[in-house]
Amino acid sequence: MAAVWQQALALDARYNAYRTPNNPQFRTLYIRRRSQLLRDSAKNGTDPAVRKEYLRQRAALLAQRYGVCAMSEQSSLRSRTVSLRSVNRNTMESMESLDIIGRKTERCYRYSHENLLGVMPTSVAEASRAMAGDTTVGENYAFAGMHHIFDQHTAPVTSVKFAHDDKSRMACSSLDGQLSICQVIPPPATVICVLRGHTAGVTDFVWSQSNDILLSASLDGSSRLWNVAEGSCVRTVVDPTQGAQVLSCLFQPLNNNWFVTGNSRQTVQVMNVSTGKVAKGGTSKVLGKVLTLAFDMTGRILWTGDDKGFIFSFLFDLATGKITKAKRMTVCEGSPVTCISARAWISREARDPSLLVNCGINALCLFRITSTDGALLLKRKFPIKQKSHHVRSTFCPLISFRQGACVVTGSEDLCVYFFDVQKEGKPCVNKLQGHSAPVLDVCFNYDESMLASCDSLGTVIIWKREQRGQ
């Protein structure tokens, strides 16, 4: 019987943003009190039919009072991501969960107007406007200035990433052959440890979902797994392709026992963390050096970008690690694709599954994902300076409920750019200046209170978000 009252609470929570939109504390207190009352009422053993009738009438009254609820039952894609991280891949139950997620995602990719995993907003989300407040996208991404500058590296910093769901820990990789793990807050910001072991430049790295392992790729032809707590290398995996440099790496998002690498010999490989060996059927060739990799949120589609200007999509078998080549898309032949980021949806207006792509054509490209095999359709281009450097970009991590949504990118003109993907005319809503060399990568922490950017001189700047009152 308690399930009916849980449904009643979920119904109240769904409409909660409509109540006193400028007083979030009251909304929180209201939901807590409702939860307490509903739990107490559930103990009274009321007739189930009465409870269901109550639920029906309350839904009708709320719809009449506030209009048809446009809010998703989940506030953001982050909640879905957290639930996926808790999946235990060693049980049959987890595999059933993955199958359910996969089927829903396949349906969503058929056409962009279908609901995505139960979190798709509508285009007239009045409650979401109230939640976001009256600030514009540009005002929302205003920064108070530099929080800290790290300069421990002696060569270009190729990548910078905050740990998952951790707003204080950050890591960066450099062509000096080292990685460093830093503590950004509380002040003073410090370098926790430096990871040494690669004999050539580190081109890419990624955190595991639990933040206990770092995976790095290097020009020395190896990938390394690092124990974050101890600051030590726990496994070195040498690329089996003779004479290859490892240029990109990525954990499989739903099963961190698999990771994918891309090398200078045009090869994509799926590796087993436990054995250090390539998965059976986990190797494929593309047309150029594999500079970047990205999974969709289900872990079933893998995209690669190469130095010839092509993006390939692969279908990933979660059980075996086998990859099957699906589509080839040309961004600009002869110009390197240096970064790919995937997002299921960005905002209530930008509701398409999307791919954000850096390419050496002085543009940041936004593609719409149009099918279950990863096919793409160009949606927009944003002007930046990029011809010769491996510049990266990212979606802002928090799902936007404002009118508009932001992406952030580095640029060879020494700036960090913020673009509103929905704004016509002049999409640039902010620009950060402070680097003295081309900006190669950018990354938000999970709550967007800090932004990290790195450049080709080895400098990492931590930018502090401007705090606005409710």
N, C-alpha and C positions, 0 to 999 in steps of 0.2 A: 504493500500500500504506500510505502514511503516514496516509491518511484513517481507517483502522481504529484506529490508535494514537491519533489525535486523538479518536475516539469513546471510547476507553478512558480518556483523560484527562478528557474531559467527564463520563464516568460517575463517576470518582473525585471530581471537583469537586462533582458533584451531591450526593454523600453526605458531603462533607468536613465539613459543619457538625455531623454526628453524632459526629465524633471529637473528643475532649477539648474539649467545648463551652466550658470556661472558660479555654482557652489558645489564643487566636487566632493567636499567633505560631507555635506548633507546627503548626497547620493550614496556615499559609502555607508554612512550610519543607517540609512533607510534599508539598504540591502542586508546589512548585518541583522537588523531588528526583524526584518521579514524572514530571514533564515531561521532565527531563533523561534519565532512564532510558529512557523510551518513545521519545524522539528517537533515542537511540543504538541501541536495538533495531530501529528501523525501517530502519536502514542495513544490517542483516544479510541482508535478502532472504528472510526466512522464508516458507514456504508460506502464501498468503492464507487457505486453508481453516483452517490451524492458528490464525492470528490471529483469525479470526472465531469459532472455537470457544473460544479464550481469552476473547474479549469476552463470549460467551454465558455461560460458566461464572463469570466474575468478576461479572457482573450478578446471577446467581443467588445467589452467595455473599454479596454485599453486601446483597441483599434479605433473605436469611435472617438475616444478622447484625444489620441495622438496621431491618428492616421495609421495606414498599414505600415507595419514596422519594417523599415529598410535596413535595420542593423543586422549584421551577421551574428550567429550564436557564438562566434569567436571573435575577439576584438582585433586580432591580427594574425598574420601568417606565422608569427613567432610562436604562438601557442601550439600550432600544428607541428612546427619544427621540434619544439621541446618534447611533444608526445612521441614523435618519431624516434627521438634519441633514446627514449626509454624502452624501445622495442628490444626484446631479447631474441637475438637471431638463432639461438640454440634450441628454441621450442617450436612446436608445430603451430602454436597460437600466434607466434610472431610472423610466421610465413603467411598465415591466413590474413593477418593485418596488412602485410605488404601487398597481397593480392588485391584486397579491397581498395587500398590507396591507388594501386596501379590502374584498376578498372575505372575508378572515378577520374583519374587524370587523363586516361585515354579519351574519355568522353569529352573532357574539357578542351582538349586540343583540336577537336574537330572544327569548332568555330568559336571565335572569341566571345560570343555573347552568351554562351552557356555558363552555368554556375561552376565554379572551381572549388572542389573540396569543401563545399559548404561555407566558404568565407568570402564569396563574391559580393561586393557592395553594389547598390544600385546607383544610378547617375543622379538621383535626387535625394541624397542622404542628408536630410535636415538635422538629424541627431548628430551625425558626424561633424557637421559644421559647428554645432554647439560644443562638442568635445574638443575640437581643435582651437576654438576661440576665434577671435576676429582678425588674427594676424595673417598677413599674406605669406606666401612661400618665401619671398625675399627677406621679410622681417624675421621669419622663423629661423632662417639660416644665417643670422647675423652673428659675428664672433667678436668677443671682447678683446682679443689679441693673443699673443703667444704665451702659452703656459710654461713651456720649456723647450730648449734646443739640445739635442743629443749630437755629439760629434765624435763618437768613439771609433768610427770606421774610417779607413784611409783610402777607400775607393768607392765608386758609386754604390748606393744602397738600392738594390734591385726591387725589393718588396718590403712592405710594412703591413703588419696585421695585428689587431687586437685579439686576445683570446675570446672564445665563445662565452657570451653572457658574463663577461668580466670587464668592467669599465676601467680597470687599473693596470692590467698586465698587457704588455705589447712586445712583439718580437720583430726583428728586421734582419734581412740577409744582405750580404754585400759581395762585390767582386773581389774583396780582399781575402775571400775564402772563409770568412767567419759569419756566424749568426750571433745576435745578442738579444737577451731577454731583459726588458726594462720594466720598472715600476713607475707609473706615471703619477698616481695619487696614492696616499696623501703626500704633500710636499715634505721634503724636497724630492723631486723625481731622481731616480737612481738607476744605474745599470746593475741588474741582479747578477747576471753571469754572462760570459762569452763562451760560445760553443766553438771549439777548434777541432779540426780533424780533416776537413777537406783540403786538398792540395792545390786547388784552383778555385776560381770564383764561384760563389753560390748564386744560381740564377733564379731560384724559386723556393718557396717553402709553404707549409700549411700546418695549422694546428689540428690535432685530433679532436673529436667531438667532446671528449672529457678533459681536454687541455693538459693531459699528462704526457703526451708525446708530440714532438715536432718531426715532420718529414721534410727533408731538404733535397734539392737537386743541384748538381754541380757540373762545371765544365771538366772536372777530373774524370767524368764517366761513371760516377756512382751516385746512388741515393743513400741517405743516412737517416736512421730513426734515432731520435735523441730523447733521453729521459729528462723531462723538464725539471723535476724536483732535484735531481742529482747533478744536472748539467753534464751528463755523460752520453756517449754514443752507445746504443744497445745493439745496433745491427747496421752493417754496411752491405748494400746490395749493388754489385757491379753490373752495369748494363751489359747484357749478353751480346749486343751488336758490336762487332769489332770496330774500335776507334771512335765510338760515338760519344758525344757530349750530351749530358742530360740537361734539357732546357726548361722543362716544366714538370710539375708533379701535383697530385691531388688524391686525397682520400675518397673512397666510395662513401657517400654520405650516410647510407643506411647500414653499411657493414665496413667498419674501419679495419677489418682484416684484409681487405683489398685496397691497393692503391694503384694509381695509373701514372705512368711517366711518358713523356714525349722527348725524343732525342733529335740530334742533328743529322741522323741518317734516315729521316722521314718515317720513323717507326713509332707507333703507339703501342704500349705494352701494359698489361694488367699483371701486377705482382702480388704474391701472397706474403703478407707480413710475417706469418709464422715460419714459413719455409724459405722465404727469400727467392722463390722461383716464379717463373712466368706461368700464369694460368693456362690450361689447355684451351686453345682457341682464343687466347687473350692477346694476340698480336695482329696488327694490321699496318699497312703502309698508306701514307698520304703523299702529296705531291711536293712537299717542302719540309724544312725544319719545323718541328712542332714547338711553337713558341708559347702556346697557352692552351689550357684545358678548362672545361666547365661541365658540371652535371646539372640536370634539372632537379627539382626538389624531391622527386620520387626515386632518383638514382637510376632510372631506366634509360635515360637519354644522355649520351656523352657527346659534347662538341669539342673539336680541335681547331685551332687556328695556326696557320703556317706562314712562313716568310714569303710565299709566292702569292698571297692574297686570297687563299681559299679557306673556307670553313667546311669541315666534314662532320656529319652526325653519325653516331653509332648507337645501336641498341645494345644495352648491357644486360646480361643474364645474371641476376643477383645470386643465384645458387652456385653457378660454376665459374663466373668471371669471364665467360666468353663474350666477345664483342663482335657485332655484325655491322658492317658498313651499310649505311642507309642512304644518305643524301650528300651531294656536293654542291656548295653554294659559292659563287664568286663575289667577293666584296670589291676588290679592285686588283686585277691581275698584275703581279709584279710589285705590289706594295704589301709589306708585312702586316699580318693581323697579330697584334701584340697583347691583347687582353679580351677575354670573353667573360661576361657575368650574366647569370640567368635569374629571373624573378617571375613568380607566378602571376602576381598583379602588383601594381604600383600605387594606385589610388582609385577612388570611385569613378573618375573619368577614364583613367588609363587601366582598363580592366582586362587587357589582353596579356597572356603569357608572353614575356618579352626577353630579348637578349640584347645586352649592351656590349658594343664592340669598338675597340680602338684599332684604327688602321692608319698606316703611314700615308694618308692622303689629305692631311690637315683637316681631319673631321672625326668626330665621335658619332657612331651610327647606332640607332635604335631599331631593332628588328622585332617583328611580331612572329611568334611561333605559330605555325598554321596547321601542323599535323602531328600525329603520334610518332612519326619517325624523325621529327626535328627539323622539318622544312621551315624556311624563313622567308619573310617578306619585309623589305625595307619600309620603315615607317617614317623615320626622321633622320636628319643629319644636323649636327651641331658643329660650328666652326671652332677649331683649336689649332695650335701649331704642333704638328707632328710629322716628321719626315724620316728622321734617322734614328731616333731613340725608341726604346721599348717602354712606351707610356702605358699606364694602366688607369682604370676607372672603376667606379662602384655605384651601385644603387644605394640610396640612403636606407639604413636598416629598418627604421620604423615605418610601418605602413602609413601612408598619408591620408588623412580625412579632410584635408583642405582642398580648395579648388586649385589643383595642380599638384605636381610631385617632382622631386629633385633627383638628379644624378650628379655625381662629382667626378672630376677627372683632373689628372695632371696635364702638363703642357710644356712644350719646349721653349715657350716665351717666359719661363720662370714663374708662372702663376698657377693657382688652383682655381678651377672654374666650377660654378654651380649652375646647372641648367634646369629649367622647368620644362618637363617633357610635353606639357600640354599648352604652353604659352606660345602663341603665334607672334610673329614680328621679331622682337628681341628676347630670345629665351634665356639669356644669361641674367641671373638674378643676384649673383654675388661673385666677387673675385678676390682671392687672398694673395697678397704680394708680400714677399719676405725672403724667398729663396734667391740665391745668386747663381743658380745653375738650373738646367731643365728639370722639371718635377716629374719623377718617374712613377710614383705610386701614391695613392691616398687611401685612407681607411678610417671609418668611424668606429668608436666603441659602441657597444650594443644599445646604450640609451642616448646616443648622439650628443653627449655632453662634451666629448673631446673628439678632435679630428687630428690624425697623424698624416704627415706628408713627407716624402723623402726625395732627394735629388741626386744628380750625377756627381756631385762633389763629396758625397757621403754624409750630408747633413740631414737630420730628421727633426722636423718642427712639430710640436704638439700645440694645436690651436684650441683655445677654450671658448666654448659656446657662450654667447651672451644669455644671461638668465633673465627671463621675463616673468613678472608676477602674474598670478591668476586674475 
